[in-house]
Amino acid sequence: MLKCDFCGKESDRVARIALDADYDRLTVKHRQMYACPECSKKKDDERKKKKKA
């Protein structure tokens, strides 16, 4: 079982989440965070809303 870094719930699957708007995975050091499917969808929806604004 894996644990979501956002809600703490145990899950069979987690996805890696990048929170920084200027995220550059090749050169910028960052904390890796993993999200359950529900938190991953929530974060993706939040990003889509910010892009439209």
Secondary structure, DSSP 8 states (H G I E B T S, - for coil): -EE-TTT--EES--EEE---TT--TTT-----EEE-HHHHHHHHHHHHHHHH-
